[in-house]
């Protein structure tokens, strides 16, 4: 098996190393956890994990296995999360009409209301930082994140 770390890209400058990218991403994640998560909890009674689960379900992960795959949360973690969302009447679980062995996930009207309100809050918070940047820089940032995700996915799939 080929190591993920066998090749070092030679076009990364010392000013912008992969370590700098990882450090910046870690800092961003910690700020989200420390500052954004409490706002979502206070304004929408929604923790960040529940928000991401509902958002992922709305984007097509309407089966527990698919939700696990797209969120990288364990089946037991997803099960607890789905139980919590169901008790709050944000999510409905039902047997799939085409395959009764499968459970289908469906966001309730109340769930869409909370999800949309939470998305608006997230957009407001993110836009506060993005509004000071030129549109080309924002587009380049998005393209870079997509490129990194795709490249890392391809690398890990071919080396596993």
N, C-alpha and C positions, 0 to 999 in steps of 0.2 A: 504494500500500500504506500502510495506517495504521500509524504508529509505535507501538511498545509503550509508549513513554514520553510520548506526547502528552497523556495525561490524568493529572493528579496527584490521587489521592483526597484529598478535603477533610476526611475524618473521622479522620485519623491525627494524634494529638497529638504535640507536639514531644518529649514524654517517651518515647514509644514509637514511634519512627520505623521505617520499613522498613530503614534503615541499621542501627539497633540490632538488629533481628531477624537481618539478614544477618551482622553481627559476632558475635552470640551463636552462630548456627549454625556459622560458621567456627571459632570457638573450640571448640565441641563436636566438630566433625569432626577438629580437630587433636589434641584429647585422645584421641579414639578411635584415631587413627593412632599417637600416641606411647605411649599407656598400655594400650589394650585389645588392639590387634593383637599386641603381644609376648606377652600372656597366652594368646591363642588359639594362637599359634605354639608356645609352651612346653608348654601343656597338651594340645593336640590336633594339633600339627604341621599347623595349618591357617592359611593367611594369610586376611586379611579378604576379599579378592576371591574366593577359592575358597569361603569360607563363603557369601558372598552368591550366588555362582553356584549352589551346591547348593541353597540355600534357595529361589532363584527357580525352579529346575527342579522342586523339590518342590511349588511353588505353581502348577505348570502350564505352565511354559515348557519343554516337552520337545522342542523343535526348536532347532537352533543359531540360526536367524534370529530366532525369538521371544525367545531368550535375549539376543541382541544388542539387540533392540528394548527389552526390559524393563530391561536393565542399562546401556544406552548405552555398551557396550564395542564396539569395532570387530570386524568379522568375523575379522581376523587375531589380535586379542587373545583373542577367544573360542576360536578354534581352538587356540591355545597352551594356554589354560586347560583346555580339554576334554582335550587330549593329556596334560597333567599329571595331571588327575583320573583319567583312564583308566589311566595307568601305576601310580597308587597304588591301583587297584582300588576306587575310590570311585564310579566311573561306568562305565556300559556304553553303547556306541554301537552301534546296529544299524539295518538297513534297516527302514523303516516297512512293516508288512504290508499297508497299504492303498495305499501309493504308494512303490514301490521307488526312486524318485528322491530320496526324503527320508531323512535320517538322524534316527532317534529317540533321545532321550537318556533313560536310565533309571538311577536311583541304585541301586547295589548294596546288599546287606545291610550290608556293611562301611561303605559310604558313609552309610547311614541311622544306623548306630551313631555314627560320627564327627559327623554333622550334628546328631543329637539331643544328644550330649554338648556340642557347641559351642553349641547353642541354650541349653542349661542354664547354661553359663558366662556367656553374654551376658545371659540373664535375671537371673542372680544379680548381675551388675555393674550393670545398669540399675536393678533393683529397689532396690539399695542407695541410690540417689539418690531414687527415687520414693516409698519408704516414709515419708520425712519430710514428704511433701506430702499435703494433704487429697485424698481420692478425686475430689472435684468438680474440683479443679485438674488432676489427672492426666487426667481425661476431657476437660476443656476443652483441654488441651494436645494430646491426640490428635486431637480434632475440628478444632483449628486447623491442625495439620499436614496433615490430609486436605483441609481446605478450601483451604489454600494450594496444595497439589499439584494439586487439581482446577482451581482458578482459573488457575494458571500454565499448565496443560495446555491449557485452553480458549483462553486468550489467545494462546499461541504457535501453536496450530493455526489459529485464525482469522486470524492476521496473517502466516502464512508463505506 
